Amino acid sequence: MKKSYFRPEIEAMKGYVPGEQPKLANLVKLNTNENPYPPSPRVREVLASFDYVQLHRYPDPLADELRDAIAARNGVKRENVIAGNGSDDILTMTFRAFTAPDRPIACLNPSYSLYPVLGRMQGAPVIRIDLDEARDFALPDNLLEQAEGANLLIITRPNAPTGNSFPLETMREVCRKFDGVVFFDEAYADFADDNCMELAKEFDNVLVSRTFSKSFALAGLRLGYAVGAAALIDGLFKLKDSYNLNRFTQTLGLAAYLDEPYLHECCARVRVERERLTGELRELGFRVVPSSTNFLFASPPDQDGESYFRKLRSEAVIVRYFPGEVTGKYVRITIGTPEEMHRLLEVTRRFYPAGA
Ligand SMILES: Cc1ncc(COP(=O)(O)O)c(C=O)c1O
C-alpha cells in the first residue's frame, strides 16, 4: 500500500463539515445561525471612507485598538483579551495550547461539532458528556466526574444546537472544582439573559469566547475574541498567526462593537421572534427546547427531523439537520425576520396541521 504522507490522526479523521451556503436566490436561509439583519450602519460608513492605500502595510498584529475597546466594555485590561479570525480561530489556538495525546478534551454532546475535530487533529482523546434530552438537554449531575482527567473542558453556553443554557451557579462550581482550563464558548451569549464573563475575571483557569458572527451580524467578516487571565491569554498569543486579523476586520469590527444600541436592538428583535416561533410551533405539536440563542431546536410531532428538514427544503426553506439517535429527531432553525418566520410557519402548517 502506498505510504500516507499524513500524520496517522489526520489520515484517520474526517474534516469538519460547515453548514451549507447555497447560492440560489429566493431561499429562506435558516441553517447557519446568521443574523437576519444587516450589520450596524456605522460599518457601512467606515467601509465607505476606508483608505485603500493602507492595505500596502501589514495590519496591527496585536489588534490593540479593538482589544482595548473589548477590555473597556468588559472591565478587564488589554492583556486579558485576544482576538481571532472568528471564534473558530480562538478555538484552534485553544486546542493547540491545551490538548495533546496525554491531555484530553471534554465537551458536551450534542454540541458544536468542530470540537471533536480539533481534538482529533491534536491526537487528543475526546470525552463527550451527554446532555439529558428528557430534561431539555440539561447537564448531567456528574459532569465533573465525567470530565475528570481532561485538561480542557468546553462548555457551550448557551449550547448549540440545543439552544438551552445552564445555571450560572453550576458554572461557578465547575470553574472552582475542575482541574484544567474551562472554556465557555459564548457564541450566542448576546441573545441570553446572562453570561459567564465574570467567571473569566474571578478564576485563573477560565476563558470566555465570543463571536461577531451572530449578534453583530458580521459572519462574513470573521472576528471573535476571548477574555481570560493574563497568563492564559499570553500563552494563546504564542500560537496566534502573526497577522490573524486583517485591516478590514479590525476597523469594521471596532465600528460595529462601538455601536452598542444597534446590537441591542437586533438582539431584542430576534428574541421577540424566537418567543413567538416557539409558541407557534408548540401549538402545532412540536417539541421545542427553551432557547437562549438566535435559533430553535425543534422536533416535529412525528419526531422525524430528517423528513421535516426535507419537506422544508422542497419549499426552499433551509434549516440544519444533524443525523443521530437523539439529534435526528430535531431540526435547528435560525431565527430570521418576521417575514421569514411567517414563511417557515406557513410551510410547516401545511405539513403538520395542528392536532393531526
Ligand atoms: C457554538 C459555536 N461556537 C463557535 C462558532 C464559530 O463562530 P465563528 O463564526 O466566530 O468562527 C459557532 C458557529 O456557528 C458556534 O455555533
The ligand as an ORCA input file, in Angstrom:
! r2SCAN-3c Opt
* xyz 0 1
  C     -21.034     27.273     19.441
  C     -20.278     27.940     18.352
  N     -19.024     28.335     18.585
  C     -18.297     28.935     17.634
  C     -18.807     29.153     16.379
  C     -17.915     29.752     15.324
  O     -18.135     31.074     15.191
  P     -17.199     31.999     14.280
  O     -18.025     32.390     13.124
  O     -16.878     33.155     15.182
  O     -15.965     31.241     13.923
  C     -20.093     28.751     16.073
  C     -20.643     28.956     14.721
  O     -21.682     28.560     14.342
  C     -20.858     28.130     17.084
  O     -22.104     27.703     16.849
*
